[in-house]
Amino acid sequence: MQPIIRNFLFHRVNPEREQLWDPMPPELFEKCIAYISRKFKVVLLEDLLADPDKHARQSIATICFDDGYLDNYTHALPILEKYGCKASFYVVTDCIDFNQMTWTHQLDYRFLNTDREQIDVLFDFLSSEFHATSLPTREARIAYCKRLKPAIKQLPNLQRVKVCEHVGAMLNDVKMPKLMMDWNHLAELVQLGHRVGSHSVSHPMLASIEDSEELSLELSVSAMRIEEQLGHFPKTISYPIGSFNDRVVEQSIAAGYEFGLAVQQRDFSWPQDDVYRVPRVEVYNEKWIKTWLRLSGWLPKLKRLMSR
Ligand SMILES: [Zn+2]
């Protein structure tokens, strides 16, 4: 049987619940790491990709975290250390520099916590359903946010930024919490043998950036900030929200990255998959049975069977 290479992607690990983007509770995370470390040899993604031939003879797992949330340090790190697993942390450098959440999380948080009842996102590039609306209940505001987010993910990046800034100014009654790691946390992770790589400067959908210079800045400036602060140029770019295309790959190579990470919910096949389009399996806060189906690789098989 062909050995399996499965790259697992986590985001937040936290005992606190959030309605729109719920972190994984530490107990579930520990169950995942216990399972992964029992069933696979866990290696760093960068070590695997540097020499896939060396590793491809046995079943391998890698563990990644995107975004750079502080709970990775406070809640996930002790569990990783307990099981002797090293992981790679891909950070959004503006989020680290300014201690601000990713834009998608900021939108969630503002709509969840605002008391403003009038929302008016009046841009001619957005559907009229988002223009002046009365949202008198929290439920109505949450439903609006759930419609707005996918709609603006389709926009060119500059338009998406305009909408986010507008919503930030409109719902400015919400005090935003400080939830990100700082450079000292990241330096400590590196010292413990974990890796830090880039997840861009501002978490845009990279494929939606029309201007080559803007795309190049997202890729290069985040690498430069990591090099300045941690003393190494990151080998890896994790494409935010899994958004990439051939142009993003070309510019990632030009920026000096050796590896590029997608999501795609499937195993890494070597040598078929190339190292700038590495698939990862994202794991969420779900019931253990569903999580187990993802970790074990049974979920895609089950879906294929059921679609017959
Ligand atoms: Zn992200």
Residues whose N, C-alpha, C, O or C-beta is under 5 A from the ligand:
A	BS01	ZN	D66 D67 P240 I241
